[in-house]
């Protein structure tokens, strides 16, 4: 905890490592995902349903506001951005939510990630922190299996240090699917979820207080936040080198500690 950066130091580090600032996700990839969400592609809804109709322009405007991508719809190729100030503000809001939940008696948390590299390290650090502060970590449906789509290998829920992930029998796998979290909630419902991708979307859709991490090409969780189903969505590149998330993780844990 003594190594937590200052706010200015964290912003500088986020930009230097491209966790935020000029991120690696191409502009055309971002815009393609915004269009896909606007036409209701389930892959980009991340287990959420929306009350409002979100057009492509609506999604782009929201992502400019919430994540800091370039607002100009005529900017179609090349570089896109995540505003590091928005990243840190969202980290602080996430920390406030976690601290409030942790301060309540008999807190029950579930953590899950679709990133077996990258931001998995944040989830692991949070799981250790929560356990050390007396929280109950709920780990339902371990071993539950399904086959996404009509092809590919079957996948199953596995836990590493109380963080849910998917494996395919041979390796941990990246996923946007909501089905694993839906299976977990059918077995046991926590009070609070920390997650990303469809793990977060399914929890928010089920009415559970949920905080999430999301890249600039994953607009679903930001729309979920705008509609009140996700409590906080932190914008960041979700798959840079794992060690690059160390300062952000230390900042988040120090923020939570200060709020207890």
C-alpha positions as CSV (number, residue, x, y, z in Angstrom):
1,X,0.0,0.0,0.0
2,X,2.9,2.4,0.6
3,X,3.8,2.1,-3.1
4,X,0.5,3.5,-4.3
5,X,1.1,6.3,-6.8
6,X,-0.3,9.8,-6.6
7,X,-3.2,10.6,-8.9
8,X,-0.8,12.5,-11.2
9,X,1.7,9.7,-11.2
10,X,-0.9,7.2,-12.1
11,X,-2.2,9.3,-15.0
12,X,1.4,9.6,-16.3
13,X,1.9,5.9,-16.0
14,X,-1.4,5.0,-17.7
15,X,-0.5,7.1,-20.7
16,X,3.1,5.8,-20.8
17,X,2.0,2.2,-20.9
18,X,-1.0,2.9,-23.1
19,X,-3.5,1.5,-20.6
20,X,-5.2,4.9,-21.3
21,X,-4.3,7.8,-23.6
22,X,-3.4,6.7,-27.1
23,X,-4.5,3.1,-26.8
24,X,-3.8,0.2,-29.2
25,X,-7.4,-0.6,-30.1
26,X,-7.9,0.8,-33.6
27,X,-10.5,3.4,-34.3
28,X,-12.3,1.3,-37.0
29,X,-12.5,-1.6,-34.6
30,X,-14.2,0.6,-32.0
31,X,-16.7,2.0,-34.5
32,X,-17.5,-1.5,-35.8
33,X,-18.4,-2.6,-32.3
34,X,-20.5,0.5,-31.7
35,X,-22.5,-0.3,-34.9
36,X,-22.9,-4.0,-33.8
37,X,-24.3,-3.0,-30.5
38,X,-26.7,-0.5,-32.1
39,X,-28.2,-3.3,-34.3
40,X,-28.5,-5.6,-31.2
41,X,-25.8,-8.1,-31.9
42,X,-25.9,-10.3,-28.7
43,X,-22.1,-10.7,-28.7
44,X,-21.8,-6.9,-28.0
45,X,-24.8,-6.7,-25.6
46,X,-22.8,-8.7,-23.0
47,X,-25.9,-10.2,-21.4
48,X,-27.6,-6.8,-21.0
49,X,-30.9,-5.6,-22.3
50,X,-31.6,-1.9,-22.7
51,X,-34.7,0.2,-22.2
52,X,-33.8,2.9,-24.7
53,X,-32.9,2.6,-28.4
54,X,-29.2,3.3,-28.8
55,X,-28.3,4.3,-32.4
56,X,-24.7,4.2,-33.6
57,X,-24.3,7.9,-33.1
58,X,-25.8,7.6,-29.6
59,X,-23.2,4.9,-28.7
60,X,-20.3,6.9,-30.1
61,X,-21.5,10.0,-28.1
62,X,-21.7,8.0,-24.9
63,X,-18.3,6.5,-25.5
64,X,-16.8,9.9,-26.0
65,X,-18.4,11.1,-22.8
66,X,-17.7,8.0,-20.6
67,X,-14.4,6.7,-22.0
68,X,-12.9,9.6,-23.9
69,X,-12.8,8.2,-27.4
70,X,-12.7,10.7,-30.2
71,X,-16.1,12.2,-30.6
72,X,-15.9,13.1,-34.3
73,X,-17.9,10.5,-36.3
74,X,-15.8,11.4,-39.4
75,X,-12.7,10.1,-37.7
76,X,-13.0,6.5,-38.9
77,X,-9.4,5.0,-39.0
78,X,-6.2,5.2,-37.2
79,X,-5.7,6.2,-33.5
80,X,-8.3,6.3,-30.9
81,X,-8.1,7.3,-27.2
82,X,-9.2,6.7,-23.7
83,X,-9.1,9.7,-21.4
84,X,-6.8,8.8,-18.4
85,X,-8.7,11.3,-16.2
86,X,-11.9,9.4,-16.9
87,X,-10.1,6.1,-16.1
88,X,-8.9,7.4,-12.7
89,X,-12.2,9.0,-11.8
90,X,-13.9,5.7,-12.5
91,X,-11.3,3.8,-10.5
92,X,-12.1,6.1,-7.6
93,X,-15.9,5.6,-8.0
94,X,-15.3,1.9,-8.1
95,X,-13.2,2.1,-5.0
96,X,-16.0,4.0,-3.2
97,X,-18.5,1.3,-4.2
98,X,-16.3,-1.6,-3.1
99,X,-15.5,0.1,0.3
100,X,-19.1,0.7,1.0
101,X,-20.0,-2.9,0.2
102,X,-17.1,-4.2,2.3
103,X,-18.2,-2.0,5.2
104,X,-21.5,-3.7,5.4
105,X,-21.9,-6.8,7.6
106,X,-21.6,-10.2,5.9
107,X,-20.5,-8.8,2.6
108,X,-20.6,-11.5,-0.2
109,X,-18.6,-10.8,-3.3
110,X,-18.0,-12.6,-6.6
111,X,-15.2,-11.8,-9.0
112,X,-14.9,-13.0,-12.6
113,X,-13.0,-12.1,-15.7
114,X,-13.0,-12.9,-19.4
115,X,-9.3,-12.0,-19.6
116,X,-6.9,-14.8,-18.5
117,X,-4.1,-12.4,-19.2
118,X,-4.2,-8.6,-18.9
119,X,-6.6,-7.4,-16.2
120,X,-6.9,-10.8,-14.5
121,X,-4.1,-9.5,-12.3
122,X,-6.4,-6.7,-11.0
123,X,-9.1,-9.2,-10.1
124,X,-6.6,-11.5,-8.3
125,X,-5.3,-8.6,-6.2
126,X,-8.9,-7.5,-5.3
127,X,-9.8,-11.1,-4.3
128,X,-6.8,-11.3,-1.9
129,X,-7.6,-7.8,-0.5
130,X,-11.3,-8.6,0.1
131,X,-10.5,-11.9,1.7
132,X,-8.0,-10.2,4.0
133,X,-10.6,-7.7,5.0
134,X,-13.2,-10.3,6.0
135,X,-15.4,-10.5,2.9
136,X,-17.0,-13.7,1.9
137,X,-15.9,-14.7,-1.7
138,X,-18.7,-16.6,-3.3
139,X,-17.6,-19.2,-5.9
140,X,-20.6,-21.0,-7.3
141,X,-20.9,-23.4,-10.3
142,X,-17.3,-24.5,-10.5
143,X,-17.0,-27.1,-13.2
144,X,-20.2,-26.0,-15.0
145,X,-19.8,-26.7,-18.7
146,X,-21.4,-25.4,-21.9
147,X,-20.6,-25.1,-25.6
148,X,-20.7,-21.6,-27.0
149,X,-22.4,-21.6,-30.4
150,X,-22.5,-24.7,-32.6
151,X,-18.8,-25.4,-32.8
152,X,-15.6,-25.3,-30.8
153,X,-14.6,-27.0,-27.5
154,X,-16.7,-27.1,-24.5
155,X,-15.9,-24.6,-21.8
156,X,-16.2,-24.8,-18.1
157,X,-16.0,-22.5,-15.1
158,X,-12.8,-22.6,-13.1
159,X,-11.5,-20.5,-10.2
160,X,-8.1,-19.2,-9.6
161,X,-7.7,-17.7,-6.1
162,X,-11.5,-17.2,-6.0
163,X,-11.7,-15.4,-9.4
164,X,-13.9,-17.2,-12.0
165,X,-12.6,-17.8,-15.5
166,X,-13.3,-20.2,-18.3
167,X,-11.1,-23.0,-19.6
168,X,-11.6,-25.4,-22.5
169,X,-9.9,-28.4,-21.0
170,X,-6.5,-27.3,-22.0
171,X,-6.1,-23.6,-21.4
172,X,-7.8,-20.6,-19.9
173,X,-9.8,-18.7,-22.6
174,X,-10.9,-15.2,-23.4
175,X,-14.7,-14.8,-23.4
176,X,-17.4,-12.2,-23.8
177,X,-20.1,-14.7,-22.9
178,X,-22.8,-14.0,-20.3
179,X,-23.9,-17.7,-19.9
180,X,-21.2,-18.6,-17.3
181,X,-22.3,-15.8,-14.9
182,X,-25.9,-16.7,-15.5
183,X,-25.2,-20.2,-14.4
184,X,-23.3,-19.0,-11.3
185,X,-26.2,-16.7,-10.3
186,X,-28.6,-19.6,-10.7
187,X,-26.7,-21.5,-8.0
188,X,-25.9,-18.6,-5.6
189,X,-26.3,-14.8,-5.7
190,X,-23.7,-12.6,-4.2
191,X,-24.3,-9.1,-3.0
192,X,-21.7,-7.5,-5.2
193,X,-19.8,-8.4,-8.4
194,X,-16.5,-7.2,-9.8
195,X,-16.1,-8.4,-13.3
196,X,-15.8,-7.5,-17.0
197,X,-17.4,-8.5,-20.4
198,X,-20.4,-10.8,-20.2
199,X,-19.7,-11.8,-16.6
200,X,-20.4,-8.2,-15.6
201,X,-23.3,-7.7,-18.0
202,X,-25.2,-10.8,-16.7
203,X,-24.7,-9.7,-13.1
204,X,-25.9,-6.2,-13.8
205,X,-28.9,-7.5,-15.8
206,X,-29.8,-9.7,-12.8
207,X,-30.0,-6.6,-10.5
208,X,-26.8,-7.2,-8.6
209,X,-24.6,-4.2,-7.7
210,X,-21.8,-4.6,-10.3
211,X,-18.6,-2.7,-11.0
212,X,-16.7,-3.4,-14.2
213,X,-13.6,-2.9,-16.3
214,X,-14.1,-2.3,-20.1
215,X,-12.1,-1.4,-23.2
216,X,-13.1,1.2,-25.6
217,X,-14.3,-1.4,-28.1
218,X,-16.7,-3.0,-25.5
219,X,-19.5,-0.3,-25.3
220,X,-22.1,-2.6,-23.8
221,X,-21.0,-2.1,-20.2
222,X,-20.9,1.7,-20.7
223,X,-24.5,1.6,-22.0
224,X,-25.4,-0.6,-19.0
225,X,-23.9,2.1,-16.7
226,X,-25.9,4.8,-18.5
227,X,-29.1,2.9,-17.9
228,X,-28.3,2.2,-14.3
229,X,-27.6,-1.6,-14.5
230,X,-23.9,-1.3,-14.0
231,X,-22.8,0.8,-11.0
232,X,-19.4,1.9,-12.4
233,X,-17.5,1.0,-15.6
234,X,-13.8,1.8,-15.7
235,X,-12.4,2.6,-19.2
236,X,-9.0,1.1,-20.0
237,X,-7.1,-1.1,-22.4
238,X,-7.9,-4.4,-20.9
239,X,-5.1,-6.5,-22.4
240,X,-1.7,-4.8,-22.1
241,X,1.2,-6.5,-20.2
242,X,-0.2,-7.6,-16.8
243,X,2.6,-5.8,-14.9
244,X,1.4,-2.5,-16.4
245,X,-1.7,-2.7,-14.2
246,X,0.3,-2.7,-11.0
247,X,0.1,1.1,-10.2
248,X,-3.6,1.2,-11.0
249,X,-4.2,-1.8,-8.7
250,X,-2.2,-0.2,-5.9
251,X,-4.1,3.1,-6.3
252,X,-7.5,1.3,-6.2
253,X,-6.6,-0.8,-3.1
254,X,-5.3,2.4,-1.3
255,X,-8.5,4.2,-2.3
256,X,-10.7,1.4,-0.9
257,X,-8.7,1.3,2.3
258,X,-9.1,5.0,2.8
259,X,-12.9,4.6,2.4
260,X,-13.2,1.8,5.1
